[in-house]
Amino acid sequence: MAKKEEAESQGTSSKFDVQGFLKETKEELDKVVWPTRQQLISESVAVVLMVVLSTTLIYLVDNFFGWASRQVFG
């Protein structure tokens, strides 16, 4: 109960202010710099390429170690 009384004495309320939240959310979203269509496409292509390259590298290393372990233990 002490925390509730302390919050009330400081002028803050434990209730959630929906209107204030939505207003602040809109203000923050107005500050966002949204990418252009070209930026979105080029960065998405870069991410897909990195995922494909990483996946290929992991696949090749896994196959190499599988082959090596069959040579040693097989």
N, C-alpha and C positions, 0 to 999 in steps of 0.2 A: 504494500500500500504506500510505502514511502516514496517509491519512484513515481507513482501516479500523482501524489500530492506535490512532489517536486516539479513535475512537468506542468501541472496546473499553475503553480506559483510563478513559473517562468513565462507563462503566457502561451505555452504550446499545448496543443490538444493531441490526444492519442487517436482522434478520428481521422479518417482518410479523406482528403479534399479532392474529389473527383474533378471538379471544374478546374482547380488550380493545377492538378496533374496534367490534364489535357492541354491547358494553356501553355505550360512549361514544355510539354512534349512538342507542341507545334513550333514554339520558339526555337527549340534545339534542332528540329528537322529543317527549319528555314536556314540554319547555319551550314547544313551539309552541302558539300560541293559534289553534285552527282556527276558521274562520268558521262562522256558523250557516247553515242552509239559505237563510234569507231574505237574508242578506248575500251569499251566493254568487250567488243569482239576480239580485239588484239590481245587483251589481257586474258580472256577466256581461252583463246587458242594457246597462249603461252602456258597456262596452267595445265591444259590437256596434254600438251607436248611433254611437259616435265613429268606428269603422271605416267605417260606411256614410256618415256625413257627410264624412269625409276623402276617401273614394273619389268621392263625388258632386262635391265641390269640384274635385278633380284632373281629373275627366272634363269638367266645364264649362270649366275654364281651358284644357285641351287643345283642346277644340272651338273655343273662342274664338280661340286663336292659330292653329289650322288655318284657320279662316274668314278671319282677318286676313291670313295669308300668301297665301291664294288671291286675295284682293282686290288685294294689292300685286304679286304675282309671276304671277298666273294670267291 
